[in-house]
């Protein structure tokens, strides 16, 4: 019974980690798209940087 519970716990952990990694990939893609839009649409005057830092 204990090995079965350990296997089920391991499956749940791996599924949860995989789901979290998939969400992080989507967040990274969204940030990259926003960065590219800001890079293309940056103002011509000033230092040319569209971000503050």
C-alpha positions as CSV (number, residue, x, y, z in Angstrom):
1,X,0.0,0.0,0.0
2,X,2.8,2.4,0.9
3,X,4.7,2.0,-2.5
4,X,1.4,2.6,-4.3
5,X,0.9,5.8,-2.4
6,X,4.4,6.9,-3.1
7,X,4.0,6.3,-6.8
8,X,0.7,8.3,-6.8
9,X,2.4,11.1,-4.9
10,X,5.3,11.1,-7.4
11,X,2.9,11.2,-10.4
12,X,1.0,14.1,-8.8
13,X,4.2,16.1,-8.2
14,X,5.4,15.5,-11.7
15,X,2.1,16.5,-13.2
16,X,2.0,19.7,-11.0
17,X,5.5,20.6,-12.0
18,X,4.8,20.0,-15.6
19,X,1.7,22.2,-15.5
20,X,3.7,25.0,-13.7
21,X,6.5,24.8,-16.2
22,X,4.0,25.1,-19.1
23,X,2.4,28.2,-17.5
24,X,5.9,29.7,-17.0
25,X,6.7,29.1,-20.7
26,X,3.5,30.9,-21.7
27,X,4.4,33.8,-19.4
28,X,7.9,34.0,-20.9
29,X,6.5,34.0,-24.5
30,X,4.1,36.8,-23.5
31,X,6.9,38.9,-22.0
32,X,9.1,38.3,-25.1
33,X,6.3,39.5,-27.4
34,X,5.7,42.6,-25.3
35,X,9.5,43.3,-25.3
36,X,9.6,42.9,-29.1
37,X,6.6,45.3,-29.5
38,X,8.3,47.8,-27.3
39,X,11.6,47.4,-29.1
40,X,9.9,48.0,-32.5
41,X,7.6,50.8,-31.3
42,X,10.3,52.7,-29.4
43,X,10.3,56.5,-29.6
44,X,12.8,58.1,-32.0
45,X,13.6,61.0,-29.7
46,X,15.7,60.9,-26.5
47,X,17.9,57.9,-25.7
48,X,15.8,55.5,-27.7
49,X,14.9,53.3,-24.7
50,X,11.3,52.6,-24.1
51,X,11.8,51.3,-20.5
52,X,12.9,53.2,-17.4
53,X,15.8,51.1,-16.1
